[in-house]
Amino acid sequence: MARVWSSVVVLVSCLSFVSVPQPVSSAVNIPATRDEVVASFQTWVEGVGAKHAAFEIAARTAGSIDDLSSKVGETVIVVDQSGTGNYKTINEAFNAVPLHNKNPITIKVNAGTYNERVVVPKSKWRITLQGAGRDVTKITSKSAAGETGTTYTTSTFGVSAPYFTARNISFENSSPPPNGGAQQQAVALRTTGDFNAFYGCAFYGQQDTLYDDRGRHYFKDTLVVGSVDFIFGDGKSLYKNCELRVLPSGGGSLTAQKRLSLSEDTGYSFVNCKVTGSGPATVYLGRAWGPYSRVVFAFTEFANIINPVGWYNWGDAAREGTVFYGQYKCFGPGANQANRASWSHELTDAQAAPFMSLGYIDGSLWVTGE
Ligand SMILES: *[C@@H]1O[C@H](CO)[C@@H](O)[C@H](O)[C@H]1NC(C)=O
């Protein structure tokens, strides 16, 4: 993965997040209701942001970008299938971005279904992919691990670069639903770059739809459709106001987070999200792909499709003592915690707070607009 951090920053960042989440700061008020989460979010960002001033200075010294909000020198490339833009395919537009790019570039993709597979390489920074709306601009392909050899290489769209943003566009892997056979993983989007953000997007797939692989990521107002392990990997991500739409599969899991050790600072946090779908109440909130897997759902509404036990240890009881799984003020028929695994938590205010703001993903360093 592209590392924009100096080793000093990585060390500091590891030390400040041990397995048990620490309270953010006593100055930050914890919202009591779901409505207040929305209202207070910006205040939280400011409060938590102050804590990260030291990170910010270190990151800038390490050579990352001075002013991410600056549009000076921005280039706009238009993709249109009918030929009225600069290019007819998304790949041509990405190919036109010079290697080692650090200038802001927006690739606008007009309405259409683009049958392509794209990889944004590590060295092409600061690209924004802007669709005309997630219902009208779609990039799609069809490949499962059985064909490409690995899950990683199945992605319709793969991001290895830092500072990548996508808005109002959908990504699909149209592989058929898994039928119990091997190698049916089929990724719609992989994000392996640090500081990647997705606003108003949609990801469509079945097994392994969203490979939230590595780095700090922000997903907002985004739809994720899938069945088995459909958000998975070792990223550190905040999902805000997102919908997770479950396709019936006779089981499955919303997440498979892969945090590997106590010193690793990753995990998924879902705030103010909605889990929808139909079928039996057999879907896990998470399965422990990594022994220190970390997943929190806060203020999230669950349809009646959640396995009452909630969480699965991936067949390894030792993981029950090392994972960190929790709910905070969730609601809806699938939220009932009466029969949840004894090793999962209803979080206290102080435990939940660090997971519920942009501070969780060091947003003050890089999130430039909502
Ligand atoms: C783009 O996404 C935002 C959410 O991030 C949404 O409010 C807006 O309506 C979308 N615009 C279009 C054209 O789809």
PDBQT file of the ligand as one rigid body, heavy atoms in Angstrom, charges set to zero:
ROOT
HETATM    1  C1  LIG A 401     -24.861  12.814  -5.097  1.00  0.00    +0.000 C 
HETATM    2  O1  LIG A 401     -24.719  12.227  -3.811  1.00  0.00    +0.000 OA
HETATM    3  C2  LIG A 401     -25.193  13.030  -2.743  1.00  0.00    +0.000 C 
HETATM    4  C3  LIG A 401     -24.847  12.333  -1.463  1.00  0.00    +0.000 C 
HETATM    5  O2  LIG A 401     -23.448  12.320  -1.275  1.00  0.00    +0.000 OA
HETATM    6  C4  LIG A 401     -26.672  13.271  -2.920  1.00  0.00    +0.000 C 
HETATM    7  O3  LIG A 401     -27.134  14.118  -1.899  1.00  0.00    +0.000 OA
HETATM    8  C5  LIG A 401     -26.937  13.912  -4.278  1.00  0.00    +0.000 C 
HETATM    9  O4  LIG A 401     -28.324  14.004  -4.485  1.00  0.00    +0.000 OA
HETATM   10  C6  LIG A 401     -26.325  13.058  -5.386  1.00  0.00    +0.000 C 
HETATM   11  N1  LIG A 401     -26.470  13.734  -6.683  1.00  0.00    +0.000 N 
HETATM   12  C7  LIG A 401     -26.907  13.079  -7.767  1.00  0.00    +0.000 C 
HETATM   13  C8  LIG A 401     -26.939  13.865  -9.026  1.00  0.00    +0.000 C 
HETATM   14  O5  LIG A 401     -27.210  11.915  -7.738  1.00  0.00    +0.000 OA
ENDROOT
TORSDOF 0
